[in-house]
Amino acid sequence: MDEDKEVFDVLVKAAVFTEPLWGRWTYELWWELNETLFGGKLRPIPIIYGLVPHGSKLGILDKRFRRIVLHSSLLDPRSDDPWEMRAVLGPTMVSQVVVHQMAHQWVLQVAPDVPVQGKGSHNNSYFVDEVNRLAELMGLPGNARVVRQRRIDGRVVWERLPGFLSLGELAVWPYGVRPKGYFSAADEVLAVGSGT
């Protein structure tokens, strides 16, 4: 769609100024993933690097401002070992976090009333169906289903059926289900601007 390309081009031009080190690359990554995984159906939205709520997430889809926010430590860590994941941070991890946020973006486009942040954002039929679809395309574990609560021995627990992704695995899909060694040593922390 020509209008989408125009919006995309404007966002890229802005990113050159707001994120001079990796803004253009991030938008080009988003565009490529949109074409290959989403058939070009996602509408371009702003992508920024910064802090995310509570600092514990690698990225979010900010529904209020319709933008993807990626934690700046994904490419430029400011602490010794953010999230105890320093060895896997870098461009490949960014690509996986972007795929996850794009799945939320898809949900926002097709079902705007479904949560894309917080409680329920990973445990709804739209997100689960998208994980299953993307998993098949990407050759990843993605046997996902909506997880329900049930009473076992008098306690209410989240149902975990063998062979299905847990709520925790859905929250970190796809990067959390990648095999050991997927994030190679050559792709470790991109120390942009740090002189290393």
N, CA, C and O atoms as a DFTB+ gen file, in Angstrom:
784 C
 N C O
     1  1       0.852      -1.176       0.000
     2  2       0.000       0.000       0.000
     3  2       0.898       1.239       0.000
     4  3       1.776       1.364       0.854
     5  1       0.690       2.137      -0.932
     6  2       1.522       3.330      -1.063
     7  2       1.502       4.200       0.191
     8  3       2.538       4.730       0.591
     9  1       0.340       4.351       0.813
    10  2       0.221       5.170       2.014
    11  2       1.092       4.600       3.133
    12  3       1.749       5.354       3.850
    13  1       1.100       3.266       3.289
    14  2       1.939       2.634       4.310
    15  2       3.411       2.899       4.044
    16  3       4.165       3.169       4.979
    17  1       3.830       2.830       2.808
    18  2       5.229       3.077       2.456
    19  2       5.605       4.523       2.746
    20  3       6.717       4.798       3.197
    21  1       4.694       5.438       2.492
    22  2       4.958       6.845       2.792
    23  2       5.123       7.060       4.295
    24  3       6.043       7.751       4.733
    25  1       4.232       6.467       5.073
    26  2       4.333       6.572       6.535
    27  2       5.643       5.951       7.001
    28  3       6.346       6.523       7.833
    29  1       5.965       4.787       6.466
    30  2       7.204       4.103       6.817
    31  2       8.409       4.994       6.518
    32  3       9.300       5.127       7.356
    33  1       8.444       5.602       5.340
    34  2       9.562       6.456       4.959
    35  2       9.716       7.647       5.908
    36  3      10.835       8.027       6.252
    37  1       8.601       8.232       6.328
    38  2       8.646       9.347       7.285
    39  2       9.206       8.867       8.622
    40  3      10.034       9.545       9.230
    41  1       8.754       7.697       9.080
    42  2       9.243       7.154      10.347
    43  2      10.746       6.882      10.284
    44  3      11.466       7.147      11.247
    45  1      11.217       6.358       9.162
    46  2      12.647       6.092       9.001
    47  2      13.428       7.398       9.034
    48  3      14.468       7.477       9.687
    49  1      12.941       8.425       8.338
    50  2      13.630       9.719       8.339
    51  2      13.722      10.285       9.750
    52  3      14.757      10.829      10.134
    53  1      12.660      10.161      10.514
    54  2      12.677      10.643      11.900
    55  2      13.648       9.823      12.740
    56  3      14.353      10.367      13.590
    57  1      13.683       8.519      12.503
    58  2      14.551       7.632      13.290
    59  2      16.022       7.931      13.082
    60  3      16.835       7.717      13.981
    61  1      16.367       8.423      11.906
    62  2      17.765       8.780      11.647
    63  2      18.228       9.844      12.641
    64  3      19.403       9.887      13.005
    65  1      17.307      10.702      13.079
    66  2      17.639      11.747      14.043
    67  2      17.431      11.289      15.482
    68  3      18.240      11.609      16.353
    69  1      16.363      10.549      15.741
    70  2      16.064      10.150      17.117
    71  2      16.886       8.956      17.576
    72  3      17.210       8.854      18.759
    73  1      17.225       8.064      16.679
    74  2      18.023       6.869      16.986
    75  2      19.111       6.731      15.916
    76  3      19.068       5.788      15.125
    77  1      20.079       7.643      15.875
    78  2      21.034       7.655      14.758
    79  2      21.865       6.380      14.625
    80  3      22.334       6.070      13.530
    81  1      22.054       5.647      15.698
    82  2      22.912       4.463      15.630
    83  2      22.193       3.222      15.108
    84  3      22.786       2.410      14.398
    85  1      20.916       3.076      15.460
    86  2      20.236       1.852      15.029
    87  2      18.781       2.050      14.620
    88  3      18.061       1.071      14.424
    89  1      18.342       3.286      14.489
    90  2      16.946       3.546      14.112
    91  2      16.584       3.034      12.735
    92  3      15.589       2.327      12.578
    93  1      17.384       3.383      11.729
    94  2      17.102       2.922      10.361
    95  2      17.110       1.398      10.310
    96  3      16.218       0.793       9.715
    97  1      18.104       0.779      10.926
    98  2      18.213      -0.682      10.935
    99  2      16.954      -1.319      11.544
   100  3      16.443      -2.312      11.026
   101  1      16.463      -0.742      12.637
   102  2      15.293      -1.310      13.313
   103  2      14.059      -1.252      12.419
   104  3      13.297      -2.217      12.346
   105  1      13.861      -0.127      11.743
   106  2      12.713      -0.028      10.831
   107  2      12.871      -0.967       9.648
   108  3      11.891      -1.579       9.221
   109  1      14.067      -1.097       9.109
   110  2      14.277      -2.032       7.998
   111  2      14.016      -3.469       8.442
   112  3      13.466      -4.268       7.685
   113  1      14.414      -3.794       9.674
   114  2      14.117      -5.106      10.252
   115  2      12.601      -5.305      10.334
   116  3      12.081      -6.338       9.913
   117  1      11.895      -4.302      10.882
   118  2      10.435      -4.391      11.009
   119  2       9.812      -4.614       9.627
   120  3       8.932      -5.461       9.476
   121  1      10.262      -3.860       8.622
   122  2       9.687      -3.963       7.281
   123  2       9.887      -5.374       6.715
   124  3       8.967      -5.967       6.151
   125  1      11.098      -5.895       6.876
   126  2      11.402      -7.235       6.374
   127  2      10.556      -8.291       7.084
   128  3      10.013      -9.189       6.441
   129  1      10.446      -8.183       8.399
   130  2       9.623      -9.140       9.151
   131  2       8.151      -9.015       8.770
   132  3       7.445     -10.019       8.678
   133  1       7.695      -7.804       8.553
   134  2       6.307      -7.595       8.132
   135  2       6.042      -8.305       6.809
   136  3       5.011      -8.957       6.639
   137  1       6.976      -8.172       5.878
   138  2       6.805      -8.816       4.566
   139  2       6.858     -10.340       4.677
   140  3       6.005     -11.037       4.126
   141  1       7.860     -10.854       5.390
   142  2       8.078     -12.303       5.407
   143  2       7.143     -13.053       6.344
   144  3       6.733     -14.172       6.037
   145  1       6.799     -12.456       7.481
   146  2       5.984     -13.171       8.469
   147  2       4.524     -12.737       8.502
   148  3       3.659     -13.519       8.898
   149  1       4.238     -11.512       8.095
   150  2       2.878     -10.988       8.203
   151  2       2.274     -10.622       6.853
   152  3       1.212     -10.003       6.797
   153  1       2.943     -11.001       5.763
   154  2       2.424     -10.720       4.429
   155  2       2.253      -9.245       4.143
   156  3       1.434      -8.868       3.305
   157  1       3.027      -8.390       4.836
   158  2       2.945      -6.946       4.618
   159  2       1.660      -6.321       5.150
   160  3       1.323      -5.200       4.769
   161  1       0.934      -7.025       6.027
   162  2      -0.380      -6.548       6.490
   163  2      -0.337      -5.615       7.695
   164  3      -1.333      -4.962       8.007
   165  1       0.808      -5.544       8.375
   166  2       0.880      -4.628       9.509
   167  2       1.123      -3.207       9.016
   168  3       1.894      -2.984       8.082
   169  1       0.464      -2.264       9.648
   170  2       0.636      -0.847       9.305
   171  2       1.856      -0.307      10.036
   172  3       2.051      -0.631      11.208
   173  1       2.672       0.493       9.396
   174  2       3.851       1.050      10.070
   175  2       3.450       1.885      11.286
   176  3       2.507       2.676      11.245
   177  1       4.196       1.681      12.361
   178  2       3.996       2.453      13.586
   179  2       5.370       2.872      14.106
   180  3       6.383       2.284      13.726
   181  1       5.410       3.880      14.970
   182  2       6.699       4.284      15.531
   183  2       7.348       3.157      16.337
   184  3       6.667       2.371      16.997
   185  1       8.666       3.099      16.266
   186  2       9.462       2.176      17.071
   187  2      10.514       3.027      17.755
   188  3      11.296       3.712      17.096
   189  1      10.530       2.982      19.084
   190  2      11.498       3.781      19.827
   191  2      12.264       2.887      20.794
   192  3      11.788       1.828      21.200
   193  1      13.454       3.339      21.148
   194  2      14.246       2.696      22.186
   195  2      14.152       3.552      23.436
   196  3      14.208       4.779      23.355
   197  1      14.012       2.924      24.573
   198  2      13.935       3.646      25.832
   199  2      13.642       2.686      26.957
   200  3      13.846       1.479      26.831
   201  1      13.165       3.228      28.054
   202  2      12.780       2.391      29.175
   203  2      11.335       1.951      28.988
   204  3      10.517       2.674      28.419
   205  1      11.043       0.770      29.469
   206  2       9.676       0.266      29.410
   207  2       9.140       0.203      30.832
   208  3       9.928       0.194      31.778
   209  1       7.822       0.158      31.013
   210  2       7.271       0.138      32.369
   211  2       7.920      -0.940      33.234
   212  3       8.076      -2.087      32.813
   213  1       8.282      -0.556      34.417
   214  2       8.878      -1.435      35.423
   215  2      10.266      -1.928      35.028
   216  3      10.907      -2.621      35.818
   217  1      10.752      -1.594      33.832
   218  2      12.098      -1.939      33.428
   219  2      12.385      -3.412      33.238
   220  3      13.509      -3.775      32.894
   221  1      11.401      -4.272      33.453
   222  2      11.669      -5.711      33.405
   223  2      11.417      -6.320      32.034
   224  3      11.876      -7.429      31.761
   225  1      10.721      -5.639      31.198
   226  2      10.388      -6.186      29.888
   227  2      11.418      -5.753      28.856
   228  3      12.049      -4.705      28.985
   229  1      11.574      -6.583      27.828
   230  2      12.504      -6.255      26.761
   231  2      11.869      -5.302      25.756
   232  3      12.571      -4.566      25.063
   233  1      10.548      -5.317      25.679
   234  2       9.826      -4.437      24.775
   235  2       8.345      -4.495      25.077
   236  3       7.866      -5.411      25.747
   237  1       7.626      -3.506      24.576
   238  2       6.166      -3.501      24.721
   239  2       5.545      -2.912      23.457
   240  3       6.188      -2.187      22.697
   241  1       4.298      -3.244      23.267
   242  2       3.499      -2.522      22.290
   243  2       2.658      -1.557      23.113
   244  3       1.770      -1.968      23.861
   245  1       2.944      -0.293      22.968
   246  2       2.246       0.755      23.706
   247  2       0.948       1.067      22.963
   248  3       0.947       1.782      21.961
   249  1      -0.147       0.521      23.468
   250  2      -1.449       0.663      22.802
   251  2      -1.901       2.125      22.779
   252  3      -2.480       2.592      21.798
   253  1      -1.629       2.831      23.864
   254  2      -2.089       4.216      23.974
   255  2      -1.516       5.093      22.864
   256  3      -2.230       5.907      22.278
   257  1      -0.222       4.925      22.577
   258  2       0.430       5.739      21.555
   259  2       0.678       4.972      20.259
   260  3       1.293       5.497      19.331
   261  1       0.199       3.731      20.197
   262  2       0.367       2.877      19.010
   263  2       1.808       2.890      18.520
   264  3       2.113       3.325      17.410
   265  1       2.679       2.398      19.390
   266  2       4.097       2.339      19.054
   267  2       4.728       1.148      19.758
   268  3       4.226       0.653      20.767
   269  1       5.845       0.705      19.192
   270  2       6.641      -0.332      19.822
   271  2       7.760       0.364      20.584
   272  3       8.435       1.242      20.049
   273  1       7.949      -0.035      21.834
   274  2       9.036       0.494      22.646
   275  2       9.970      -0.674      22.954
   276  3       9.553      -1.669      23.548
   277  1      11.231      -0.548      22.550
   278  2      12.250      -1.557      22.801
   279  2      13.195      -1.028      23.876
   280  3      13.640       0.118      23.810
   281  1      13.495      -1.855      24.850
   282  2      14.396      -1.410      25.919
   283  2      15.769      -1.125      25.324
   284  3      16.312      -1.940      24.578
   285  1      16.322       0.026      25.655
   286  2      17.603       0.434      25.081
   287  2      18.742      -0.513      25.458
   288  3      19.747      -0.561      24.749
   289  1      18.618      -1.253      26.533
   290  2      19.671      -2.192      26.924
   291  2      19.775      -3.393      25.999
   292  3      20.740      -4.152      26.086
   293  1      18.807      -3.578      25.118
   294  2      18.917      -4.664      24.145
   295  2      20.159      -4.486      23.273
   296  3      20.804      -5.467      22.900
   297  1      20.493      -3.246      22.949
   298  2      21.646      -2.964      22.099
   299  2      22.741      -2.181      22.810
   300  3      23.886      -2.171      22.357
   301  1      22.412      -1.534      23.901
   302  2      23.381      -0.687      24.586
   303  2      23.205      -0.819      26.100
   304  3      22.709       0.101      26.750
   305  1      23.615      -1.972      26.667
   306  2      23.415      -2.197      28.101
   307  2      24.178      -1.198      28.954
   308  3      25.333      -0.881      28.667
   309  1      23.538      -0.706      29.994
   310  2      24.168       0.265      30.891
   311  2      24.552      -0.383      32.230
   312  3      25.195       0.256      33.063
   313  1      24.168      -1.623      32.436
   314  2      24.546      -2.316      33.663
   315  2      25.362      -3.551      33.301
   316  3      25.459      -3.926      32.132
   317  1      25.946      -4.175      34.317
   318  2      26.834      -5.314      34.075
   319  2      26.157      -6.465      33.345
   320  3      26.717      -7.023      32.401
   321  1      24.959      -6.817      33.778
   322  2      24.293      -7.981      33.184
   323  2      22.771      -7.802      33.222
   324  3      22.085      -8.428      34.030
   325  1      22.249      -6.934      32.334
   326  2      20.803      -6.696      32.364
   327  2      20.013      -7.986      32.175
   328  3      20.275      -8.772      31.264
   329  1      19.061      -8.177      33.042
   330  2      18.163      -9.343      33.030
   331  2      18.931     -10.670      33.121
   332  3      18.361     -11.733      32.876
   333  1      20.209     -10.607      33.469
   334  2      21.078     -11.790      33.467
   335  2      21.082     -12.441      32.085
   336  3      21.075     -13.666      31.955
   337  1      21.093     -11.582      31.048
   338  2      21.010     -12.042      29.659
   339  2      22.089     -11.405      28.782
   340  3      21.977     -11.449      27.557
   341  1      23.106     -10.827      29.361
   342  2      24.078     -10.071      28.567
   343  2      24.608     -10.876      27.385
   344  3      24.798     -10.323      26.302
   345  1      24.845     -12.156      27.571
   346  2      25.436     -12.984      26.510
   347  2      24.529     -13.138      25.293
   348  3      25.003     -13.511      24.220
   349  1      23.244     -12.861      25.438
   350  2      22.337     -13.042      24.296
   351  2      21.773     -11.732      23.767
   352  3      20.983     -11.735      22.823
   353  1      22.169     -10.617      24.361
   354  2      21.673      -9.331      23.877
   355  2      22.382      -8.963      22.583
   356  3      23.533      -9.348      22.372
   357  1      21.711      -8.228      21.723
   358  2      22.282      -7.804      20.454
   359  2      21.235      -7.843      19.360
   360  3      20.049      -7.999      19.648
   361  1      21.648      -7.705      18.116
   362  2      20.711      -7.607      16.998
   363  2      19.766      -8.800      16.849
   364  3      18.592      -8.620      16.527
   365  1      20.265     -10.013      17.080
   366  2      19.378     -11.170      16.933
   367  2      18.291     -11.148      17.997
   368  3      17.135     -11.454      17.703
   369  1      18.642     -10.789      19.229
   370  2      17.626     -10.689      20.279
   371  2      16.630      -9.598      19.924
   372  3      15.429      -9.774      20.129
   373  1      17.105      -8.475      19.397
   374  2      16.184      -7.408      18.994
   375  2      15.191      -7.948      17.973
   376  3      13.995      -7.669      18.067
   377  1      15.671      -8.716      17.001
   378  2      14.757      -9.244      15.974
   379  2      13.683     -10.120      16.599
   380  3      12.535     -10.104      16.155
   381  1      14.043     -10.884      17.625
   382  2      13.067     -11.768      18.274
   383  2      12.061     -10.976      19.104
   384  3      10.876     -11.306      19.136
   385  1      12.540      -9.934      19.770
   386  2      11.629      -9.079      20.547
   387  2      10.686      -8.339      19.604
   388  3       9.506      -8.172      19.913
   389  1      11.198      -7.895      18.454
   390  2      10.356      -7.206      17.478
   391  2       9.276      -8.152      16.949
   392  3       8.125      -7.738      16.804
   393  1       9.615      -9.400      16.660
   394  2       8.597     -10.372      16.217
   395  2       7.505     -10.494      17.271
   396  3       6.319     -10.494      16.943
   397  1       7.899     -10.599      18.531
   398  2       6.918     -10.715      19.617
   399  2       5.995      -9.493      19.650
   400  3       4.777      -9.630      19.772
   401  1       6.583      -8.306      19.541
   402  2       5.765      -7.084      19.575
   403  2       4.896      -6.963      18.329
   404  3       3.790      -6.428      18.394
   405  1       5.387      -7.453      17.203
   406  2       4.576      -7.435      15.982
   407  2       3.372      -8.372      16.109
   408  3       2.314      -8.098      15.543
   409  1       3.524      -9.463      16.841
   410  2       2.364     -10.339      17.101
   411  2       1.317      -9.574      17.907
   412  3       0.120      -9.681      17.640
   413  1       1.775      -8.801      18.897
   414  2       0.841      -7.940      19.638
   415  2       0.236      -6.885      18.712
   416  3      -0.952      -6.577      18.808
   417  1       1.051      -6.337      17.823
   418  2       0.551      -5.330      16.883
   419  2      -0.548      -5.928      16.004
   420  3      -1.551      -5.269      15.729
   421  1      -0.363      -7.165      15.568
   422  2      -1.389      -7.836      14.772
   423  2      -2.691      -7.930      15.555
   424  3      -3.769      -7.656      15.027
   425  1      -2.577      -8.325      16.837
   426  2      -3.773      -8.418      17.685
   427  2      -4.451      -7.057      17.778
   428  3      -5.675      -6.967      17.683
   429  1      -3.669      -6.002      17.964
   430  2      -4.236      -4.654      18.059
   431  2      -4.970      -4.275      16.773
   432  3      -6.020      -3.635      16.823
   433  1      -4.427      -4.665      15.635
   434  2      -5.076      -4.331      14.362
   435  2      -6.370      -5.099      14.139
   436  3      -7.334      -4.537      13.619
   437  1      -6.412      -6.366      14.518
   438  2      -7.593      -7.186      14.217
   439  2      -8.606      -7.222      15.353
   440  3      -9.788      -7.475      15.122
   441  1      -8.154      -6.970      16.578
   442  2      -9.056      -7.028      17.735
   443  2      -8.651      -5.939      18.722
   444  3      -8.049      -6.234      19.755
   445  1      -8.974      -4.680      18.416
   446  2      -8.480      -3.553      19.211
   447  2      -8.871      -3.565      20.686
   448  3      -8.244      -2.867      21.483
   449  1      -9.882      -4.333      21.073
   450  2     -10.291      -4.358      22.476
   451  2      -9.575      -5.420      23.300
   452  3      -9.738      -5.471      24.519
   453  1      -8.780      -6.271      22.645
   454  2      -8.042      -7.321      23.349
   455  2      -6.770      -6.712      23.928
   456  3      -6.114      -5.915      23.256
   457  1      -6.403      -7.071      25.170
   458  2      -5.200      -6.488      25.769
   459  2      -3.932      -6.834      24.984
   460  3      -3.765      -7.964      24.524
   461  1      -3.049      -5.856      24.840
   462  2      -1.747      -6.102      24.217
   463  2      -0.622      -5.833      25.213
   464  3       0.556      -5.952      24.878
   465  1      -0.995      -5.473      26.431
   466  2      -0.048      -5.295      27.523
   467  2      -0.665      -5.873      28.776
   468  3      -1.887      -5.914      28.925
   469  1       0.195      -6.320      29.676
   470  2      -0.266      -6.748      30.981
   471  2      -1.082      -8.021      30.968
   472  3      -0.948      -8.858      30.075
   473  1      -1.924      -8.153      31.970
   474  2      -2.713      -9.358      32.176
   475  2      -3.583      -9.664      30.951
   476  3      -4.316      -8.803      30.466
   477  1      -3.493     -10.860      30.481
   478  2      -4.305     -11.283      29.343
   479  2      -3.692     -11.030      27.983
   480  3      -4.225     -11.494      26.976
   481  1      -2.572     -10.297      27.926
   482  2      -2.006      -9.965      26.617
   483  2      -1.407     -11.171      25.906
   484  3      -1.326     -11.191      24.678
   485  1      -0.989     -12.174      26.669
   486  2      -0.433     -13.384      26.069
   487  2      -1.402     -14.549      26.160
   488  3      -1.158     -15.612      25.590
   489  1      -2.482     -14.355      26.865
   490  2      -3.403     -15.451      27.129
   491  2      -4.783     -15.152      26.554
   492  3      -5.785     -15.100      27.267
   493  1      -4.797     -14.958      25.232
   494  2      -6.062     -14.756      24.523
   495  2      -5.952     -15.490      23.190
   496  3      -4.850     -15.753      22.710
   497  1      -7.066     -15.811      22.612
   498  2      -7.057     -16.646      21.405
   499  2      -6.358     -15.968      20.234
   500  3      -5.770     -16.654      19.397
   501  1      -6.404     -14.648      20.152
   502  2      -5.768     -13.946      19.039
   503  2      -4.246     -14.087      19.105
   504  3      -3.604     -14.428      18.113
   505  1      -3.680     -13.822      20.280
   506  2      -2.224     -13.922      20.427
   507  2      -1.770     -15.374      20.281
   508  3      -0.784     -15.651      19.598
   509  1      -2.478     -16.288      20.912
   510  2      -2.135     -17.709      20.845
   511  2      -2.180     -18.205      19.394
   512  3      -1.272     -18.911      18.955
   513  1      -3.212     -17.845      18.661
   514  2      -3.306     -18.252      17.250
   515  2      -2.146     -17.675      16.436
   516  3      -1.613     -18.342      15.549
   517  1      -1.762     -16.441      16.738
   518  2      -0.659     -15.817      16.009
   519  2       0.662     -16.507      16.334
   520  3       1.487     -16.706      15.442
   521  1       0.873     -16.871      17.587
   522  2       2.080     -17.616      17.957
   523  2       2.127     -18.933      17.197
   524  3       3.176     -19.302      16.669
   525  1       1.012     -19.645      17.135
   526  2       0.984     -20.924      16.407
   527  2       1.278     -20.721      14.918
   528  3       2.019     -21.500      14.318
   529  1       0.705     -19.687      14.331
   530  2       0.941     -19.415      12.903
   531  2       2.401     -19.063      12.653
   532  3       3.030     -19.600      11.742
   533  1       2.937     -18.157      13.469
   534  2       4.326     -17.733      13.308
   535  2       5.303     -18.871      13.606
   536  3       6.326     -19.003      12.935
   537  1       4.994     -19.679      14.595
   538  2       5.877     -20.797      14.949
   539  2       6.053     -21.733      13.768
   540  3       7.157     -22.204      13.498
   541  1       4.975     -21.996      13.075
   542  2       5.064     -22.867      11.906
   543  2       5.949     -22.235      10.830
   544  3       6.777     -22.919      10.228
   545  1       5.778     -20.944      10.591
   546  2       6.593     -20.242       9.598
   547  2       8.070     -20.206       9.983
   548  3       8.949     -20.295       9.125
   549  1       8.330     -20.076      11.281
   550  2       9.694     -19.897      11.766
   551  2      10.357     -21.213      12.184
   552  3      11.535     -21.229      12.541
   553  1       9.611     -22.304      12.141
   554  2      10.160     -23.598      12.549
   555  2      10.460     -23.679      14.034
   556  3      11.466     -24.258      14.442
   557  1       9.582     -23.096      14.841
   558  2       9.788     -23.031      16.288
   559  2       8.703     -23.778      17.046
   560  3       7.619     -24.017      16.513
   561  1       8.995     -24.150      18.302
   562  2       7.929     -24.681      19.143
   563  2       6.852     -23.606      19.295
   564  3       7.161     -22.452      19.589
   565  1       5.642     -23.971      19.104
   566  2       4.573     -22.992      19.216
   567  2       3.247     -23.649      19.481
   568  3       2.196     -23.109      19.134
   569  1       3.288     -24.796      20.086
   570  2       2.051     -25.491      20.394
   571  2       1.382     -24.744      21.540
   572  3       1.496     -25.132      22.703
   573  1       0.682     -23.670      21.194
   574  2       0.108     -22.773      22.196
   575  2      -1.401     -22.918      22.246
   576  3      -2.053     -23.270      21.263
   577  1      -1.919     -22.643      23.397
   578  2      -3.359     -22.579      23.592
   579  2      -3.621     -21.649      24.761
   580  3      -2.733     -21.388      25.573
   581  1      -4.842     -21.153      24.841
   582  2      -5.210     -20.304      25.964
   583  2      -5.117     -21.152      27.231
   584  3      -5.661     -22.255      27.294
   585  1      -4.430     -20.628      28.227
   586  2      -4.240     -21.343      29.487
   587  2      -5.372     -20.962      30.428
   588  3      -5.670     -19.782      30.613
   589  1      -5.988     -21.953      31.010
   590  2      -7.132     -21.724      31.896
   591  2      -6.758     -22.028      33.342
   592  3      -5.805     -22.760      33.612
   593  1      -7.517     -21.462      34.254
   594  2      -7.343     -21.796      35.663
   595  2      -8.219     -22.997      35.990
   596  3      -9.317     -23.154      35.455
   597  1      -7.706     -23.843      36.884
   598  2      -8.516     -24.958      37.367
   599  2      -8.122     -25.258      38.801
   600  3      -7.048     -24.870      39.260
   601  1      -9.004     -25.951      39.498
   602  2      -8.765     -26.280      40.895
   603  2      -8.158     -27.683      40.974
   604  3      -8.734     -28.656      40.487
   605  1      -6.978     -27.759      41.602
   606  2      -6.318     -29.040      41.821
   607  2      -5.960     -29.128      43.298
   608  3      -5.258     -28.266      43.828
   609  1      -6.446     -30.174      43.959
   610  2      -6.210     -30.361      45.400
   611  2      -6.580     -29.119      46.198
   612  3      -5.864     -28.731      47.122
   613  1      -7.699     -28.496      45.839
   614  2      -8.196     -27.346      46.570
   615  2      -7.526     -26.023      46.237
   616  3      -7.912     -24.984      46.774
   617  1      -6.531     -26.044      45.363
   618  2      -5.841     -24.806      44.983
   619  2      -6.180     -24.456      43.547
   620  3      -6.319     -25.338      42.699
   621  1      -6.315     -23.158      43.275
   622  2      -6.538     -22.702      41.904
   623  2      -5.168     -22.500      41.266
   624  3      -4.338     -21.750      41.780
   625  1      -4.940     -23.176      40.145
   626  2      -3.661     -23.082      39.441
   627  2      -3.922     -22.832      37.964
   628  3      -5.004     -23.110      37.447
   629  1      -2.899     -22.298      37.295
   630  2      -2.994     -22.144      35.850
   631  2      -2.706     -23.500      35.233
   632  3      -1.660     -24.099      35.484
   633  1      -3.627     -23.973      34.436
   634  2      -3.526     -25.275      33.794
   635  2      -2.299     -25.326      32.888
   636  3      -2.105     -24.447      32.047
   637  1      -1.490     -26.332      33.057
   638  2      -0.318     -26.527      32.187
   639  2      -0.425     -27.932      31.613
   640  3      -0.124     -28.915      32.290
   641  1      -0.851     -28.015      30.375
   642  2      -0.983     -29.311      29.739
   643  2       0.336     -29.694      29.085
   644  3       0.977     -28.853      28.456
   645  1       0.749     -30.944      29.223
   646  2       1.995     -31.387      28.596
   647  2       1.959     -31.136      27.086
   648  3       0.954     -31.387      26.420
   649  1       3.089     -30.632      26.564
   650  2       3.190     -30.397      25.127
   651  2       2.735     -29.024      24.683
   652  3       2.883     -28.678      23.511
   653  1       2.181     -28.226      25.596
   654  2       1.739     -26.877      25.261
   655  2       2.618     -25.855      25.957
   656  3       3.172     -26.124      27.024
   657  1       2.744     -24.684      25.352
   658  2       3.512     -23.610      25.966
   659  2       2.817     -23.116      27.228
   660  3       1.590     -23.026      27.278
   661  1       3.607     -22.801      28.238
   662  2       3.066     -22.222      29.465
   663  2       2.833     -20.731      29.259
   664  3       3.230     -20.165      28.240
   665  1       2.183     -20.099      30.242
   666  2       2.012     -18.643      30.178
   667  2       3.372     -17.950      30.149
   668  3       3.559     -16.978      29.417
   669  1       4.306     -18.439      30.929
   670  2       5.642     -17.859      30.951
   671  2       6.337     -17.979      29.606
   672  3       7.013     -17.046      29.173
   673  1       6.177     -19.123      28.937
   674  2       6.792     -19.313      27.627
   675  2       6.127     -18.431      26.570
   676  3       6.804     -17.927      25.673
   677  1       4.816     -18.240      26.667
   678  2       4.139     -17.341      25.738
   679  2       4.636     -15.899      25.902
   680  3       4.740     -15.156      24.926
   681  1       4.939     -15.516      27.143
   682  2       5.380     -14.143      27.419
   683  2       6.761     -13.852      26.849
   684  3       7.111     -12.687      26.659
   685  1       7.558     -14.893      26.570
   686  2       8.907     -14.682      26.042
   687  2       9.096     -15.353      24.690
   688  3      10.226     -15.579      24.256
   689  1       8.002     -15.669      24.035
   690  2       8.077     -16.293      22.716
   691  2       8.365     -15.218      21.677
   692  3       7.760     -14.151      21.785
   693  1       9.229     -15.394      20.680
   694  2       9.976     -16.589      20.308
   695  2      11.347     -16.735      20.951
   696  3      11.913     -17.828      20.945
   697  1      11.900     -15.646      21.512
   698  2      13.282     -15.721      21.984
   699  2      13.466     -16.717      23.120
   700  3      14.542     -17.296      23.265
   701  1      12.444     -16.920      23.919
   702  2      12.548     -17.833      25.048
   703  2      12.502     -19.301      24.677
   704  3      12.827     -20.152      25.505
   705  1      12.106     -19.621      23.451
   706  2      12.061     -21.026      23.028
   707  2      13.166     -21.348      22.030
   708  3      13.210     -22.454      21.491
   709  1      14.055     -20.400      21.781
   710  2      15.171     -20.647      20.872
   711  2      16.141     -21.631      21.519
   712  3      16.347     -21.593      22.732
   713  1      16.738     -22.509      20.717
   714  2      17.670     -23.489      21.280
   715  2      18.960     -22.827      21.772
   716  3      19.346     -21.751      21.314
   717  1      19.602     -23.497      22.706
   718  2      20.886     -23.014      23.217
   719  2      21.844     -22.828      22.036
   720  3      21.930     -23.686      21.158
   721  1      22.551     -21.716      22.024
   722  2      23.491     -21.434      20.958
   723  2      22.898     -20.626      19.810
   724  3      23.629     -20.219      18.907
   725  1      21.586     -20.384      19.825
   726  2      20.962     -19.608      18.749
   727  2      21.543     -18.201      18.693
   728  3      21.800     -17.667      17.615
   729  1      21.744     -17.613      19.855
   730  2      22.318     -16.273      19.932
   731  2      23.831     -16.451      19.973
   732  3      24.407     -16.687      21.035
   733  1      24.462     -16.338      18.823
   734  2      25.877     -16.667      18.680
   735  2      26.782     -15.629      19.338
   736  3      26.375     -14.500      19.611
   737  1      28.019     -16.048      19.582
   738  2      29.010     -15.153      20.178
   739  2      29.235     -13.927      19.301
   740  3      29.502     -12.840      19.813
   741  1      29.129     -14.092      17.989
   742  2      29.337     -12.969      17.074
   743  2      28.216     -11.945      17.187
   744  3      28.359     -10.809      16.735
   745  1      27.111     -12.344      17.785
   746  2      25.952     -11.464      17.882
   747  2      25.735     -10.982      19.315
   748  3      24.674     -10.448      19.638
   749  1      26.730     -11.168      20.168
   750  2      26.593     -10.696      21.538
   751  2      26.494      -9.177      21.536
   752  3      26.514      -8.539      20.483
   753  1      26.389      -8.629      22.691
   754  2      26.096      -7.211      22.875
   755  2      26.743      -6.323      21.813
   756  3      27.954      -6.353      21.594
   757  1      25.905      -5.548      21.178
   758  2      26.364      -4.556      20.210
   759  2      26.681      -3.305      21.016
   760  3      25.784      -2.557      21.405
   761  1      27.947      -3.093      21.258
   762  2      28.361      -1.992      22.126
   763  2      28.440      -0.709      21.298
   764  3      29.523      -0.180      21.046
   765  1      27.298      -0.234      20.892
   766  2      27.237       0.945      20.044
   767  2      27.745       2.157      20.800
   768  3      27.251       2.497      21.875
   769  1      28.735       2.797      20.217
   770  2      29.227       4.042      20.798
   771  2      30.057       3.873      22.046
   772  3      30.460       4.874      22.639
   773  1      30.334       2.648      22.479
   774  2      31.079       2.472      23.723
   775  2      32.568       2.327      23.495
   776  3      33.351       2.286      24.445
   777  1      32.961       2.249      22.224
   778  2      34.373       2.124      21.916
   779  2      34.890       0.712      22.026
   780  3      36.093       0.482      21.897
   781  1      34.005      -0.244      22.264
   782  2      34.454      -1.643      22.355
   783  2      33.929      -2.449      21.203
   784  3      34.204      -3.645      21.112
